[in-house]
């Protein structure tokens, strides 16, 4: 059922494989700075992030990703399908 989902856990070598991603989901409710979002942008990975915290401020131009209303699973699924 989840053959396309891999959960690695904590890593120190994120940039070694981040560029292989098609989409990075940043679903945090209160990511203060948005470091994960910035790391994805630096690796040219599209981001779908919750419209809260630092991620929503970083993604104002929408050039590298999209935001969704945190907790709105249908909207998140719609954005994923759009980028696929």
Z-matrix of the N, CA and C atoms (Angstrom, degrees):
N
C 1 1.453
C 2 1.521 1 111.47
N 3 1.329 2 118.17 1 -37.52
C 4 1.454 3 121.00 2 -177.29
C 5 1.520 4 112.06 3 -113.72
N 6 1.304 5 118.31 4 40.62
C 7 1.455 6 120.41 5 -176.66
C 8 1.532 7 113.94 6 -66.24
N 9 1.322 8 118.14 7 -15.80
C 10 1.464 9 121.44 8 179.41
C 11 1.515 10 113.18 9 -100.75
N 12 1.320 11 117.39 10 6.22
C 13 1.462 12 121.87 11 -178.98
C 14 1.523 13 108.35 12 -115.44
N 15 1.337 14 115.59 13 127.90
C 16 1.452 15 121.13 14 177.55
C 17 1.517 16 108.38 15 -125.67
N 18 1.311 17 117.37 16 128.69
C 19 1.459 18 121.27 17 176.65
C 20 1.522 19 106.92 18 -111.85
N 21 1.330 20 116.23 19 114.03
C 22 1.458 21 121.67 20 -175.66
C 23 1.521 22 113.64 21 -90.38
N 24 1.324 23 117.64 22 -26.61
C 25 1.457 24 120.01 23 -173.06
C 26 1.524 25 110.07 24 82.67
N 27 1.317 26 117.65 25 -170.81
C 28 1.474 27 121.23 26 -177.79
C 29 1.530 28 111.61 27 -60.01
N 30 1.339 29 116.13 28 136.25
C 31 1.472 30 121.43 29 179.79
C 32 1.516 31 109.78 30 -138.77
N 33 1.319 32 116.09 31 151.64
C 34 1.463 33 122.28 32 173.82
C 35 1.522 34 111.47 33 -103.04
N 36 1.319 35 117.55 34 -10.10
C 37 1.465 36 122.26 35 -174.92
C 38 1.528 37 112.19 36 -115.29
N 39 1.304 38 116.49 37 46.04
C 40 1.471 39 121.76 38 -174.71
C 41 1.523 40 112.36 39 -55.90
N 42 1.327 41 117.66 40 -43.33
C 43 1.461 42 120.35 41 -175.97
C 44 1.528 43 112.49 42 -67.50
N 45 1.324 44 117.76 43 -17.72
C 46 1.460 45 121.00 44 179.81
C 47 1.528 46 111.74 45 -65.35
N 48 1.322 47 117.84 46 -28.80
C 49 1.465 48 119.32 47 -178.61
C 50 1.522 49 114.20 48 -129.77
N 51 1.328 50 119.23 49 -3.37
C 52 1.463 51 121.85 50 -177.15
C 53 1.524 52 111.92 51 -60.89
N 54 1.319 53 117.82 52 -36.74
C 55 1.463 54 121.39 53 -179.58
C 56 1.514 55 113.98 54 -65.61
N 57 1.320 56 118.05 55 -12.62
C 58 1.460 57 121.58 56 178.03
C 59 1.522 58 112.57 57 -82.10
N 60 1.324 59 117.05 58 -10.62
C 61 1.468 60 121.45 59 -178.21
C 62 1.517 61 110.79 60 -76.91
N 63 1.315 62 116.29 61 147.51
C 64 1.461 63 121.30 62 171.47
C 65 1.518 64 110.04 63 -88.81
N 66 1.332 65 115.73 64 -42.22
C 67 1.465 66 122.06 65 -177.08
C 68 1.520 67 108.17 66 -141.42
N 69 1.316 68 115.92 67 139.13
C 70 1.456 69 120.70 68 172.47
C 71 1.520 70 107.78 69 -111.99
N 72 1.321 71 117.22 70 127.32
C 73 1.461 72 121.77 71 177.66
C 74 1.517 73 108.79 72 -95.89
N 75 1.320 74 116.79 73 121.85
C 76 1.466 75 122.55 74 176.89
C 77 1.521 76 106.85 75 -113.74
N 78 1.318 77 115.59 76 91.29
C 79 1.461 78 121.65 77 -170.72
C 80 1.522 79 113.31 78 -101.14
N 81 1.306 80 117.91 79 14.33
C 82 1.460 81 121.69 80 -178.56
C 83 1.521 82 110.90 81 -65.21
N 84 1.309 83 115.95 82 141.40
C 85 1.465 84 121.50 83 178.55
C 86 1.522 85 111.56 84 -78.40
N 87 1.335 86 116.57 85 -27.83
C 88 1.471 87 117.78 86 -173.16
C 89 1.526 88 113.13 87 -144.25
N 90 1.318 89 117.69 88 45.45
C 91 1.464 90 121.94 89 176.11
C 92 1.534 91 107.34 90 -66.22
N 93 1.306 92 116.45 91 113.02
C 94 1.466 93 120.72 92 -172.25
C 95 1.524 94 113.05 93 -68.62
N 96 1.319 95 117.60 94 -51.29
C 97 1.465 96 119.91 95 -175.87
C 98 1.521 97 112.53 96 -99.49
N 99 1.289 98 118.13 97 -38.19
C 100 1.460 99 120.70 98 -178.28
C 101 1.516 100 112.49 99 92.99
N 102 1.319 101 117.74 100 32.59
C 103 1.462 102 121.79 101 -176.60
C 104 1.533 103 112.00 102 -60.02
N 105 1.312 104 117.77 103 -41.51
C 106 1.463 105 120.81 104 179.70
C 107 1.519 106 109.95 105 -62.31
N 108 1.317 107 116.67 106 -40.41
C 109 1.461 108 121.56 107 177.98
C 110 1.520 109 110.66 108 -62.37
N 111 1.311 110 117.24 109 -45.02
C 112 1.474 111 121.49 110 178.96
C 113 1.523 112 110.46 111 -63.17
N 114 1.328 113 117.88 112 -42.76
C 115 1.465 114 121.00 113 178.65
C 116 1.528 115 110.80 114 -60.95
N 117 1.318 116 117.31 115 -39.26
C 118 1.468 117 120.60 116 177.67
C 119 1.521 118 110.30 117 -65.38
N 120 1.327 119 118.03 118 -44.29
C 121 1.463 120 121.44 119 178.18
C 122 1.519 121 110.96 120 -59.10
N 123 1.333 122 117.14 121 -43.08
C 124 1.465 123 121.38 122 -179.33
C 125 1.525 124 111.79 123 -63.93
N 126 1.331 125 116.43 124 -22.68
C 127 1.462 126 121.18 125 177.82
C 128 1.524 127 111.92 126 -99.72
N 129 1.332 128 117.11 127 10.92
C 130 1.469 129 123.46 128 -179.98
C 131 1.524 130 113.08 129 58.24
N 132 1.311 131 115.81 130 40.36
C 133 1.461 132 121.65 131 177.71
C 134 1.531 133 108.55 132 -104.56
N 135 1.319 134 117.00 133 133.27
C 136 1.458 135 120.74 134 176.07
C 137 1.522 136 109.53 135 -67.86
N 138 1.326 137 115.75 136 142.12
C 139 1.459 138 121.74 137 -178.08
C 140 1.523 139 109.56 138 -120.75
N 141 1.320 140 115.72 139 135.30
C 142 1.458 141 121.56 140 167.01
C 143 1.515 142 104.63 141 -113.92
N 144 1.323 143 115.96 142 115.16
C 145 1.447 144 119.92 143 -174.42
C 146 1.513 145 113.09 144 -127.31
N 147 1.314 146 114.82 145 151.84
C 148 1.455 147 120.51 146 175.81
C 149 1.524 148 109.89 147 -63.07
N 150 1.301 149 116.26 148 141.20
C 151 1.472 150 120.92 149 -178.77
C 152 1.531 151 109.58 150 -80.94
N 153 1.333 152 114.31 151 63.73
C 154 1.463 153 120.48 152 178.66
C 155 1.516 154 108.38 153 -153.72
N 156 1.301 155 116.46 154 159.94
C 157 1.453 156 121.64 155 175.83
C 158 1.518 157 113.29 156 61.32
N 159 1.314 158 115.20 157 -155.62
C 160 1.456 159 122.09 158 -175.89
C 161 1.513 160 113.69 159 -64.74
N 162 1.318 161 117.41 160 -32.52
C 163 1.459 162 120.33 161 -178.64
C 164 1.522 163 111.50 162 -59.63
N 165 1.307 164 118.08 163 -43.81
C 166 1.467 165 120.17 164 -178.77
C 167 1.530 166 111.39 165 -65.83
N 168 1.326 167 117.46 166 -32.39
C 169 1.462 168 120.57 167 178.46
C 170 1.525 169 111.27 168 -72.92
N 171 1.315 170 117.34 169 -37.69
C 172 1.463 171 121.87 170 -179.45
C 173 1.518 172 111.06 171 -69.84
N 174 1.313 173 117.70 172 -34.95
C 175 1.458 174 121.90 173 -172.80
C 176 1.523 175 113.87 174 -93.14
N 177 1.289 176 118.98 175 25.72
C 178 1.454 177 121.16 176 -178.83
C 179 1.523 178 112.98 177 -60.35
N 180 1.327 179 117.85 178 -35.45
C 181 1.458 180 119.70 179 -176.58
C 182 1.528 181 113.11 180 -80.11
N 183 1.333 182 118.06 181 -17.09
C 184 1.466 183 124.81 182 177.84
C 185 1.526 184 113.12 183 60.23
N 186 1.324 185 118.90 184 21.84
C 187 1.461 186 121.38 185 179.33
C 188 1.518 187 112.38 186 -75.28
N 189 1.310 188 117.18 187 -29.26
C 190 1.462 189 120.76 188 -175.13
C 191 1.518 190 113.09 189 -115.59
N 192 1.288 191 118.10 190 5.03
C 193 1.449 192 117.92 191 -178.92
C 194 1.512 193 113.30 192 176.86
N 195 1.320 194 113.98 193 -166.60
C 196 1.460 195 121.35 194 -176.39
C 197 1.514 196 109.26 195 -139.84
N 198 1.303 197 115.06 196 157.82
C 199 1.459 198 119.76 197 174.13
C 200 1.524 199 109.57 198 -113.06
N 201 1.303 200 114.46 199 158.72
C 202 1.457 201 121.07 200 174.98
C 203 1.520 202 107.37 201 -138.75
N 204 1.316 203 116.36 202 158.27
C 205 1.458 204 121.06 203 179.05
C 206 1.527 205 108.91 204 -71.54
N 207 1.338 206 115.95 205 121.45
C 208 1.465 207 120.18 206 -177.33
C 209 1.525 208 110.49 207 -54.08
N 210 1.319 209 116.15 208 131.22
C 211 1.461 210 121.59 209 -179.51
C 212 1.523 211 114.08 210 91.86
N 213 1.333 212 117.22 211 -10.48
C 214 1.458 213 120.90 212 -179.68
C 215 1.535 214 108.40 213 -92.26
N 216 1.304 215 116.36 214 87.34
C 217 1.458 216 121.67 215 -174.27
C 218 1.526 217 112.76 216 -64.84
N 219 1.314 218 116.97 217 -34.61
C 220 1.462 219 120.43 218 179.01
C 221 1.524 220 110.45 219 -65.37
N 222 1.323 221 116.70 220 -40.95
C 223 1.460 222 120.70 221 178.71
C 224 1.539 223 110.38 222 -66.57
N 225 1.322 224 117.34 223 -40.41
C 226 1.455 225 121.25 224 177.01
C 227 1.528 226 110.14 225 -61.18
N 228 1.306 227 117.37 226 -47.21
C 229 1.478 228 121.29 227 178.97
C 230 1.516 229 111.36 228 -60.07
N 231 1.310 230 117.50 229 -40.19
C 232 1.451 231 122.07 230 178.28
C 233 1.529 232 111.39 231 -61.90
N 234 1.316 233 117.48 232 -41.47
C 235 1.474 234 121.55 233 179.51
C 236 1.526 235 110.74 234 -67.15
N 237 1.344 236 116.16 235 -39.73
C 238 1.467 237 120.36 236 178.06
C 239 1.525 238 109.47 237 -61.29
N 240 1.317 239 117.08 238 -48.24
C 241 1.464 240 120.93 239 -179.93
C 242 1.519 241 111.74 240 -61.86
N 243 1.325 242 117.41 241 -37.40
C 244 1.459 243 121.25 242 178.99
C 245 1.528 244 111.26 243 -61.98
N 246 1.344 245 117.39 244 -42.43
C 247 1.466 246 120.83 245 -177.92
C 248 1.528 247 112.86 246 -78.87
N 249 1.337 248 116.37 247 -17.04
C 250 1.467 249 118.70 248 178.23
C 251 1.498 250 108.77 249 -81.24
